[in-house]
Each structure stands twice: as structure tokens, then as C-alpha cells.
Amino acid sequence: VAADVRAKGSDLEGALRAMDDAEELLRVDGRRVDLGKILCRRCNLLVDAGQLDEARQLLDESAAIAAEIGATQDSELRRDIQRQRARLTERARRA
């Protein structure tokens, strides 16, 4: 949430730093679903910033997590991935 607030205030670096801590904790705790979701949120910020290659890598990692845990197509994680993939594709098309 803090990262979203910072991002809306155009503090991309601050938003990404806030996500770093959460991402690290989720990796250590093995919370794969939540990790996949935060990777999608990070992807969203990077797409907005035009950092498409890094966004694509995060989205691929999130998709790999979804496959690994057997997330269904109608799960929140899969829907997040689909939304971010569409945003990334649209942004890349316009670039």
C-alpha cells in the first residue's frame, strides 16, 4: 500500500524500495501466491515508468509461480497476470 501511495506521488524509486522489503519477506517466508501478486504490482509500476524489459521479467516470474502452485485461470493471481500482460503488450505496442 505504501508503494502505491508513493507511485501515485511520482516517487517510483520510493515505491520500488517499499516493495523490495515486502518481496524479500515473502521470498523468505515462502508465500508464493503473495509473492506473485507483489511481482504483478511491481510490474504495473515499471510499465507505467516505461521499463518494459524489467516488467516483462517480473511478469514471467509471477506466471512461473502461478504455474508452480497450480493457480487456476480464475484465481486472483492469474487475473493479475492477465491484466499486467495486457498492459505490457499495449505499452510495448505504443513504444
N, C-alpha and C positions, 0 to 999 in steps of 0.2 A: 504494500500500500504506500509506504514512504517513497518507494521508487516511482510509482505512478504520479504522485504529487510532484516530485522533483522533475519528472519528464514533462508534465504539463507546464511547469515553470521554465522550460527550455534548459534545464540542467541535466543534460544527457549523461555527463560523466558522473554526477552525483547519483543519478538514478541507477546507473550500472554498478557503481560501488555498493549501493544499498542491496542490490541483487546478488552481488558477489558473496556476501555473508550468508544470505539465505541459501544460495546454491551450494555453498560449501557444507553447511549444516545438513542439508537434505542428502548430499552425497555420502557424508559420514554416517548418517542415520539409516541409509538405505531406503529412504522414502521415494521410491521410483516414480509413482504417479505424480506426487507433488513436484518432484524434480522436473518431470516432463512438462508440467504446467508452467513452472517458472522459466524454463527454457523458451517456451512459447511467448511469455510476456517479454522476455529479453529480446527475442526475435522481433516482436512488434516494435520495440523502441529502435532497434537497429534498422528496420525497414524505413521507419519514419526519418531516420538520420541518413538514409541512403547507403548504409553499409551492408550491401546485399550479399556479398560473399560470406561474411561472418554470420549474417542472419540465416542464410541457407544451411550452414554447418550446424547451427543450433537446432534448426528445424529438423534436419536429418537425424540428429542425436535424439530429439524428442520422439520422432517417428520410430526409431530403433527401440526406445524404451517402451513405447506403446505395443510394438510387436512382441517384445520380450515378455511383457506382463500379460499379454493376451487381451488387451483393451478392445472392447467391441466398437464397431463403427459408430454407434450412438452414444458412446461414453463422452464425458466432458473433455477428456484429453484428446480423443480423436477429433472431436468437433473443433477444439482449439487449433489443432494441427491443420485441419482443412481450411479454417479461416485464415490462418497465417500463410499457408501455401498460396491461397488465392491472392492475398495482399502482396506477397512477394512476387508472384507472377505478374500481377498488374503493374507493380512498381518497376520491375525489370523491363516490361514492355514499353513503358514510358521513358525509360532512361536512354 
